[in-house]
Amino acid sequence: MTKIAVPIKDNLLSEVFGDCSSYIIYTVNNKTVVSAMQEALPLKSDSALLEWVNKWGITDIIVHRINKSLINLFSNTKINLFIGVPIDNPESLIDEYLKGTLNSDVTKVFQTATN
């Protein structure tokens, strides 16, 4: 079972991970979405985000841009980060993920937080 978190702002992929109104968590089994639920934004500290990800059993995160410190934090986990994904609606992104056609661009990593 795979759990994919997509940060949402204005019904689209949030431009910056952690700066969103909520997350949609998709549960996928055998390349089929079995559930989708929307969860409120956790506290904005790096450690709180990691705890939240672990609490929900998230295995994959789709992001447009992400702070390098979060990549370092997640590097010691088994969480897959899809970085630099073009901003689109979450349903299209999950469809691309399931088809194996989700595009990433690691140049979307940035050094400092934008908060």
Phi and psi in radians as a Rosetta constraint file:
Dihedral C 1 N 2 CA 2 C 2 CIRCULARHARMONIC -2.022 0.35
Dihedral N 2 CA 2 C 2 N 3 CIRCULARHARMONIC 2.433 0.35
Dihedral C 2 N 3 CA 3 C 3 CIRCULARHARMONIC -2.139 0.35
Dihedral N 3 CA 3 C 3 N 4 CIRCULARHARMONIC 2.142 0.35
Dihedral C 3 N 4 CA 4 C 4 CIRCULARHARMONIC -2.003 0.35
Dihedral N 4 CA 4 C 4 N 5 CIRCULARHARMONIC 2.199 0.35
Dihedral C 4 N 5 CA 5 C 5 CIRCULARHARMONIC -1.769 0.35
Dihedral N 5 CA 5 C 5 N 6 CIRCULARHARMONIC 2.322 0.35
Dihedral C 5 N 6 CA 6 C 6 CIRCULARHARMONIC -2.179 0.35
Dihedral N 6 CA 6 C 6 N 7 CIRCULARHARMONIC 1.977 0.35
Dihedral C 6 N 7 CA 7 C 7 CIRCULARHARMONIC -1.250 0.35
Dihedral N 7 CA 7 C 7 N 8 CIRCULARHARMONIC 2.300 0.35
Dihedral C 7 N 8 CA 8 C 8 CIRCULARHARMONIC -2.077 0.35
Dihedral N 8 CA 8 C 8 N 9 CIRCULARHARMONIC 2.415 0.35
Dihedral C 8 N 9 CA 9 C 9 CIRCULARHARMONIC -2.519 0.35
Dihedral N 9 CA 9 C 9 N 10 CIRCULARHARMONIC 2.187 0.35
Dihedral C 9 N 10 CA 10 C 10 CIRCULARHARMONIC 0.976 0.35
Dihedral N 10 CA 10 C 10 N 11 CIRCULARHARMONIC 0.720 0.35
Dihedral C 10 N 11 CA 11 C 11 CIRCULARHARMONIC 1.117 0.35
Dihedral N 11 CA 11 C 11 N 12 CIRCULARHARMONIC 0.333 0.35
Dihedral C 11 N 12 CA 12 C 12 CIRCULARHARMONIC -2.308 0.35
Dihedral N 12 CA 12 C 12 N 13 CIRCULARHARMONIC 2.906 0.35
Dihedral C 12 N 13 CA 13 C 13 CIRCULARHARMONIC -0.975 0.35
Dihedral N 13 CA 13 C 13 N 14 CIRCULARHARMONIC 2.226 0.35
Dihedral C 13 N 14 CA 14 C 14 CIRCULARHARMONIC -1.112 0.35
Dihedral N 14 CA 14 C 14 N 15 CIRCULARHARMONIC 2.507 0.35
Dihedral C 14 N 15 CA 15 C 15 CIRCULARHARMONIC -1.114 0.35
Dihedral N 15 CA 15 C 15 N 16 CIRCULARHARMONIC -0.644 0.35
Dihedral C 15 N 16 CA 16 C 16 CIRCULARHARMONIC -2.210 0.35
Dihedral N 16 CA 16 C 16 N 17 CIRCULARHARMONIC 2.213 0.35
Dihedral C 16 N 17 CA 17 C 17 CIRCULARHARMONIC -1.051 0.35
Dihedral N 17 CA 17 C 17 N 18 CIRCULARHARMONIC 2.309 0.35
Dihedral C 17 N 18 CA 18 C 18 CIRCULARHARMONIC 1.637 0.35
Dihedral N 18 CA 18 C 18 N 19 CIRCULARHARMONIC -0.287 0.35
Dihedral C 18 N 19 CA 19 C 19 CIRCULARHARMONIC -1.960 0.35
Dihedral N 19 CA 19 C 19 N 20 CIRCULARHARMONIC 1.231 0.35
Dihedral C 19 N 20 CA 20 C 20 CIRCULARHARMONIC -2.451 0.35
Dihedral N 20 CA 20 C 20 N 21 CIRCULARHARMONIC 2.958 0.35
Dihedral C 20 N 21 CA 21 C 21 CIRCULARHARMONIC -1.517 0.35
Dihedral N 21 CA 21 C 21 N 22 CIRCULARHARMONIC -0.513 0.35
Dihedral C 21 N 22 CA 22 C 22 CIRCULARHARMONIC -2.899 0.35
Dihedral N 22 CA 22 C 22 N 23 CIRCULARHARMONIC 3.096 0.35
Dihedral C 22 N 23 CA 23 C 23 CIRCULARHARMONIC -2.160 0.35
Dihedral N 23 CA 23 C 23 N 24 CIRCULARHARMONIC 2.487 0.35
Dihedral C 23 N 24 CA 24 C 24 CIRCULARHARMONIC -1.783 0.35
Dihedral N 24 CA 24 C 24 N 25 CIRCULARHARMONIC 2.231 0.35
Dihedral C 24 N 25 CA 25 C 25 CIRCULARHARMONIC -1.898 0.35
Dihedral N 25 CA 25 C 25 N 26 CIRCULARHARMONIC 2.015 0.35
Dihedral C 25 N 26 CA 26 C 26 CIRCULARHARMONIC -1.721 0.35
Dihedral N 26 CA 26 C 26 N 27 CIRCULARHARMONIC 2.313 0.35
Dihedral C 26 N 27 CA 27 C 27 CIRCULARHARMONIC -1.792 0.35
Dihedral N 27 CA 27 C 27 N 28 CIRCULARHARMONIC 2.187 0.35
Dihedral C 27 N 28 CA 28 C 28 CIRCULARHARMONIC -2.122 0.35
Dihedral N 28 CA 28 C 28 N 29 CIRCULARHARMONIC 2.352 0.35
Dihedral C 28 N 29 CA 29 C 29 CIRCULARHARMONIC -2.365 0.35
Dihedral N 29 CA 29 C 29 N 30 CIRCULARHARMONIC 2.216 0.35
Dihedral C 29 N 30 CA 30 C 30 CIRCULARHARMONIC 0.910 0.35
Dihedral N 30 CA 30 C 30 N 31 CIRCULARHARMONIC 0.817 0.35
Dihedral C 30 N 31 CA 31 C 31 CIRCULARHARMONIC 1.048 0.35
Dihedral N 31 CA 31 C 31 N 32 CIRCULARHARMONIC 0.487 0.35
Dihedral C 31 N 32 CA 32 C 32 CIRCULARHARMONIC -2.279 0.35
Dihedral N 32 CA 32 C 32 N 33 CIRCULARHARMONIC 2.332 0.35
Dihedral C 32 N 33 CA 33 C 33 CIRCULARHARMONIC -1.279 0.35
Dihedral N 33 CA 33 C 33 N 34 CIRCULARHARMONIC 2.102 0.35
Dihedral C 33 N 34 CA 34 C 34 CIRCULARHARMONIC -1.741 0.35
Dihedral N 34 CA 34 C 34 N 35 CIRCULARHARMONIC -0.341 0.35
Dihedral C 34 N 35 CA 35 C 35 CIRCULARHARMONIC -2.839 0.35
Dihedral N 35 CA 35 C 35 N 36 CIRCULARHARMONIC 2.737 0.35
Dihedral C 35 N 36 CA 36 C 36 CIRCULARHARMONIC -2.492 0.35
Dihedral N 36 CA 36 C 36 N 37 CIRCULARHARMONIC 2.295 0.35
Dihedral C 36 N 37 CA 37 C 37 CIRCULARHARMONIC -2.410 0.35
Dihedral N 37 CA 37 C 37 N 38 CIRCULARHARMONIC 2.551 0.35
Dihedral C 37 N 38 CA 38 C 38 CIRCULARHARMONIC -1.801 0.35
Dihedral N 38 CA 38 C 38 N 39 CIRCULARHARMONIC 2.298 0.35
Dihedral C 38 N 39 CA 39 C 39 CIRCULARHARMONIC -2.159 0.35
Dihedral N 39 CA 39 C 39 N 40 CIRCULARHARMONIC 2.537 0.35
Dihedral C 39 N 40 CA 40 C 40 CIRCULARHARMONIC -1.147 0.35
Dihedral N 40 CA 40 C 40 N 41 CIRCULARHARMONIC 2.729 0.35
Dihedral C 40 N 41 CA 41 C 41 CIRCULARHARMONIC -1.097 0.35
Dihedral N 41 CA 41 C 41 N 42 CIRCULARHARMONIC 2.226 0.35
Dihedral C 41 N 42 CA 42 C 42 CIRCULARHARMONIC -1.297 0.35
Dihedral N 42 CA 42 C 42 N 43 CIRCULARHARMONIC 3.104 0.35
Dihedral C 42 N 43 CA 43 C 43 CIRCULARHARMONIC -0.947 0.35
Dihedral N 43 CA 43 C 43 N 44 CIRCULARHARMONIC 2.653 0.35
Dihedral C 43 N 44 CA 44 C 44 CIRCULARHARMONIC -1.547 0.35
Dihedral N 44 CA 44 C 44 N 45 CIRCULARHARMONIC 0.066 0.35
Dihedral C 44 N 45 CA 45 C 45 CIRCULARHARMONIC -1.320 0.35
Dihedral N 45 CA 45 C 45 N 46 CIRCULARHARMONIC 2.674 0.35
Dihedral C 45 N 46 CA 46 C 46 CIRCULARHARMONIC -1.012 0.35
Dihedral N 46 CA 46 C 46 N 47 CIRCULARHARMONIC -0.794 0.35
Dihedral C 46 N 47 CA 47 C 47 CIRCULARHARMONIC -1.169 0.35
Dihedral N 47 CA 47 C 47 N 48 CIRCULARHARMONIC -0.612 0.35
Dihedral C 47 N 48 CA 48 C 48 CIRCULARHARMONIC -1.161 0.35
Dihedral N 48 CA 48 C 48 N 49 CIRCULARHARMONIC -0.677 0.35
Dihedral C 48 N 49 CA 49 C 49 CIRCULARHARMONIC -1.104 0.35
Dihedral N 49 CA 49 C 49 N 50 CIRCULARHARMONIC -0.747 0.35
Dihedral C 49 N 50 CA 50 C 50 CIRCULARHARMONIC -1.119 0.35
Dihedral N 50 CA 50 C 50 N 51 CIRCULARHARMONIC -0.750 0.35
Dihedral C 50 N 51 CA 51 C 51 CIRCULARHARMONIC -1.063 0.35
Dihedral N 51 CA 51 C 51 N 52 CIRCULARHARMONIC -0.740 0.35
Dihedral C 51 N 52 CA 52 C 52 CIRCULARHARMONIC -1.107 0.35
Dihedral N 52 CA 52 C 52 N 53 CIRCULARHARMONIC -0.769 0.35
Dihedral C 52 N 53 CA 53 C 53 CIRCULARHARMONIC -1.056 0.35
Dihedral N 53 CA 53 C 53 N 54 CIRCULARHARMONIC -0.779 0.35
Dihedral C 53 N 54 CA 54 C 54 CIRCULARHARMONIC -1.158 0.35
Dihedral N 54 CA 54 C 54 N 55 CIRCULARHARMONIC -0.687 0.35
Dihedral C 54 N 55 CA 55 C 55 CIRCULARHARMONIC -1.016 0.35
Dihedral N 55 CA 55 C 55 N 56 CIRCULARHARMONIC -0.727 0.35
Dihedral C 55 N 56 CA 56 C 56 CIRCULARHARMONIC -1.530 0.35
Dihedral N 56 CA 56 C 56 N 57 CIRCULARHARMONIC -0.055 0.35
Dihedral C 56 N 57 CA 57 C 57 CIRCULARHARMONIC 1.205 0.35
Dihedral N 57 CA 57 C 57 N 58 CIRCULARHARMONIC 0.556 0.35
Dihedral C 57 N 58 CA 58 C 58 CIRCULARHARMONIC -1.229 0.35
Dihedral N 58 CA 58 C 58 N 59 CIRCULARHARMONIC 2.330 0.35
Dihedral C 58 N 59 CA 59 C 59 CIRCULARHARMONIC -1.879 0.35
Dihedral N 59 CA 59 C 59 N 60 CIRCULARHARMONIC -0.402 0.35
Dihedral C 59 N 60 CA 60 C 60 CIRCULARHARMONIC -2.453 0.35
Dihedral N 60 CA 60 C 60 N 61 CIRCULARHARMONIC 2.523 0.35
Dihedral C 60 N 61 CA 61 C 61 CIRCULARHARMONIC -2.305 0.35
Dihedral N 61 CA 61 C 61 N 62 CIRCULARHARMONIC 2.267 0.35
Dihedral C 61 N 62 CA 62 C 62 CIRCULARHARMONIC -1.795 0.35
Dihedral N 62 CA 62 C 62 N 63 CIRCULARHARMONIC 2.168 0.35
Dihedral C 62 N 63 CA 63 C 63 CIRCULARHARMONIC -2.392 0.35
Dihedral N 63 CA 63 C 63 N 64 CIRCULARHARMONIC 2.728 0.35
Dihedral C 63 N 64 CA 64 C 64 CIRCULARHARMONIC -1.549 0.35
Dihedral N 64 CA 64 C 64 N 65 CIRCULARHARMONIC -1.055 0.35
Dihedral C 64 N 65 CA 65 C 65 CIRCULARHARMONIC -2.210 0.35
Dihedral N 65 CA 65 C 65 N 66 CIRCULARHARMONIC 2.628 0.35
Dihedral C 65 N 66 CA 66 C 66 CIRCULARHARMONIC -2.586 0.35
Dihedral N 66 CA 66 C 66 N 67 CIRCULARHARMONIC 2.530 0.35
Dihedral C 66 N 67 CA 67 C 67 CIRCULARHARMONIC -1.227 0.35
Dihedral N 67 CA 67 C 67 N 68 CIRCULARHARMONIC 2.393 0.35
Dihedral C 67 N 68 CA 68 C 68 CIRCULARHARMONIC -1.016 0.35
Dihedral N 68 CA 68 C 68 N 69 CIRCULARHARMONIC -0.572 0.35
Dihedral C 68 N 69 CA 69 C 69 CIRCULARHARMONIC -1.097 0.35
Dihedral N 69 CA 69 C 69 N 70 CIRCULARHARMONIC -0.566 0.35
Dihedral C 69 N 70 CA 70 C 70 CIRCULARHARMONIC -1.235 0.35
Dihedral N 70 CA 70 C 70 N 71 CIRCULARHARMONIC -0.631 0.35
Dihedral C 70 N 71 CA 71 C 71 CIRCULARHARMONIC -1.083 0.35
Dihedral N 71 CA 71 C 71 N 72 CIRCULARHARMONIC -0.776 0.35
Dihedral C 71 N 72 CA 72 C 72 CIRCULARHARMONIC -1.057 0.35
Dihedral N 72 CA 72 C 72 N 73 CIRCULARHARMONIC -0.696 0.35
Dihedral C 72 N 73 CA 73 C 73 CIRCULARHARMONIC -1.141 0.35
Dihedral N 73 CA 73 C 73 N 74 CIRCULARHARMONIC -0.763 0.35
Dihedral C 73 N 74 CA 74 C 74 CIRCULARHARMONIC -1.334 0.35
Dihedral N 74 CA 74 C 74 N 75 CIRCULARHARMONIC -0.278 0.35
Dihedral C 74 N 75 CA 75 C 75 CIRCULARHARMONIC -1.097 0.35
Dihedral N 75 CA 75 C 75 N 76 CIRCULARHARMONIC -0.407 0.35
Dihedral C 75 N 76 CA 76 C 76 CIRCULARHARMONIC -1.612 0.35
Dihedral N 76 CA 76 C 76 N 77 CIRCULARHARMONIC 0.166 0.35
Dihedral C 76 N 77 CA 77 C 77 CIRCULARHARMONIC -2.000 0.35
Dihedral N 77 CA 77 C 77 N 78 CIRCULARHARMONIC 3.114 0.35
Dihedral C 77 N 78 CA 78 C 78 CIRCULARHARMONIC -1.780 0.35
Dihedral N 78 CA 78 C 78 N 79 CIRCULARHARMONIC 0.518 0.35
Dihedral C 78 N 79 CA 79 C 79 CIRCULARHARMONIC -1.601 0.35
Dihedral N 79 CA 79 C 79 N 80 CIRCULARHARMONIC 2.261 0.35
Dihedral C 79 N 80 CA 80 C 80 CIRCULARHARMONIC -1.544 0.35
Dihedral N 80 CA 80 C 80 N 81 CIRCULARHARMONIC 2.225 0.35
Dihedral C 80 N 81 CA 81 C 81 CIRCULARHARMONIC -1.848 0.35
Dihedral N 81 CA 81 C 81 N 82 CIRCULARHARMONIC 2.237 0.35
Dihedral C 81 N 82 CA 82 C 82 CIRCULARHARMONIC -1.843 0.35
Dihedral N 82 CA 82 C 82 N 83 CIRCULARHARMONIC 1.800 0.35
Dihedral C 82 N 83 CA 83 C 83 CIRCULARHARMONIC -1.810 0.35
Dihedral N 83 CA 83 C 83 N 84 CIRCULARHARMONIC 2.500 0.35
Dihedral C 83 N 84 CA 84 C 84 CIRCULARHARMONIC 1.393 0.35
Dihedral N 84 CA 84 C 84 N 85 CIRCULARHARMONIC 0.353 0.35
Dihedral C 84 N 85 CA 85 C 85 CIRCULARHARMONIC -1.219 0.35
Dihedral N 85 CA 85 C 85 N 86 CIRCULARHARMONIC 2.315 0.35
Dihedral C 85 N 86 CA 86 C 86 CIRCULARHARMONIC -1.029 0.35
Dihedral N 86 CA 86 C 86 N 87 CIRCULARHARMONIC 2.509 0.35
Dihedral C 86 N 87 CA 87 C 87 CIRCULARHARMONIC -1.179 0.35
Dihedral N 87 CA 87 C 87 N 88 CIRCULARHARMONIC 2.205 0.35
Dihedral C 87 N 88 CA 88 C 88 CIRCULARHARMONIC -2.751 0.35
Dihedral N 88 CA 88 C 88 N 89 CIRCULARHARMONIC 3.111 0.35
Dihedral C 88 N 89 CA 89 C 89 CIRCULARHARMONIC -1.320 0.35
Dihedral N 89 CA 89 C 89 N 90 CIRCULARHARMONIC 2.644 0.35
Dihedral C 89 N 90 CA 90 C 90 CIRCULARHARMONIC -1.091 0.35
Dihedral N 90 CA 90 C 90 N 91 CIRCULARHARMONIC -0.568 0.35
Dihedral C 90 N 91 CA 91 C 91 CIRCULARHARMONIC -1.119 0.35
Dihedral N 91 CA 91 C 91 N 92 CIRCULARHARMONIC -0.731 0.35
Dihedral C 91 N 92 CA 92 C 92 CIRCULARHARMONIC -1.148 0.35
Dihedral N 92 CA 92 C 92 N 93 CIRCULARHARMONIC -0.698 0.35
Dihedral C 92 N 93 CA 93 C 93 CIRCULARHARMONIC -1.125 0.35
Dihedral N 93 CA 93 C 93 N 94 CIRCULARHARMONIC -0.735 0.35
Dihedral C 93 N 94 CA 94 C 94 CIRCULARHARMONIC -1.157 0.35
Dihedral N 94 CA 94 C 94 N 95 CIRCULARHARMONIC -0.678 0.35
Dihedral C 94 N 95 CA 95 C 95 CIRCULARHARMONIC -1.045 0.35
Dihedral N 95 CA 95 C 95 N 96 CIRCULARHARMONIC -0.799 0.35
Dihedral C 95 N 96 CA 96 C 96 CIRCULARHARMONIC -1.109 0.35
Dihedral N 96 CA 96 C 96 N 97 CIRCULARHARMONIC -0.722 0.35
Dihedral C 96 N 97 CA 97 C 97 CIRCULARHARMONIC -1.008 0.35
Dihedral N 97 CA 97 C 97 N 98 CIRCULARHARMONIC -0.834 0.35
Dihedral C 97 N 98 CA 98 C 98 CIRCULARHARMONIC -1.140 0.35
Dihedral N 98 CA 98 C 98 N 99 CIRCULARHARMONIC -0.576 0.35
Dihedral C 98 N 99 CA 99 C 99 CIRCULARHARMONIC -1.414 0.35
Dihedral N 99 CA 99 C 99 N 100 CIRCULARHARMONIC -0.197 0.35
Dihedral C 99 N 100 CA 100 C 100 CIRCULARHARMONIC 1.388 0.35
Dihedral N 100 CA 100 C 100 N 101 CIRCULARHARMONIC 0.372 0.35
Dihedral C 100 N 101 CA 101 C 101 CIRCULARHARMONIC -1.992 0.35
Dihedral N 101 CA 101 C 101 N 102 CIRCULARHARMONIC 0.240 0.35
Dihedral C 101 N 102 CA 102 C 102 CIRCULARHARMONIC -1.199 0.35
Dihedral N 102 CA 102 C 102 N 103 CIRCULARHARMONIC 2.133 0.35
Dihedral C 102 N 103 CA 103 C 103 CIRCULARHARMONIC -1.573 0.35
Dihedral N 103 CA 103 C 103 N 104 CIRCULARHARMONIC 2.364 0.35
Dihedral C 103 N 104 CA 104 C 104 CIRCULARHARMONIC -2.060 0.35
Dihedral N 104 CA 104 C 104 N 105 CIRCULARHARMONIC 2.725 0.35
Dihedral C 104 N 105 CA 105 C 105 CIRCULARHARMONIC -2.547 0.35
Dihedral N 105 CA 105 C 105 N 106 CIRCULARHARMONIC 1.700 0.35
Dihedral C 105 N 106 CA 106 C 106 CIRCULARHARMONIC -1.138 0.35
Dihedral N 106 CA 106 C 106 N 107 CIRCULARHARMONIC -0.119 0.35
Dihedral C 106 N 107 CA 107 C 107 CIRCULARHARMONIC -1.234 0.35
Dihedral N 107 CA 107 C 107 N 108 CIRCULARHARMONIC -0.113 0.35
Dihedral C 107 N 108 CA 108 C 108 CIRCULARHARMONIC -1.442 0.35
Dihedral N 108 CA 108 C 108 N 109 CIRCULARHARMONIC 0.117 0.35
Dihedral C 108 N 109 CA 109 C 109 CIRCULARHARMONIC -1.346 0.35
Dihedral N 109 CA 109 C 109 N 110 CIRCULARHARMONIC 2.413 0.35
Dihedral C 109 N 110 CA 110 C 110 CIRCULARHARMONIC -2.266 0.35
Dihedral N 110 CA 110 C 110 N 111 CIRCULARHARMONIC 2.782 0.35
Dihedral C 110 N 111 CA 111 C 111 CIRCULARHARMONIC -1.440 0.35
Dihedral N 111 CA 111 C 111 N 112 CIRCULARHARMONIC -0.569 0.35
Dihedral C 111 N 112 CA 112 C 112 CIRCULARHARMONIC -2.176 0.35
Dihedral N 112 CA 112 C 112 N 113 CIRCULARHARMONIC 2.716 0.35
Dihedral C 112 N 113 CA 113 C 113 CIRCULARHARMONIC -1.225 0.35
Dihedral N 113 CA 113 C 113 N 114 CIRCULARHARMONIC 2.685 0.35
Dihedral C 113 N 114 CA 114 C 114 CIRCULARHARMONIC -1.838 0.35
Dihedral N 114 CA 114 C 114 N 115 CIRCULARHARMONIC 0.171 0.35
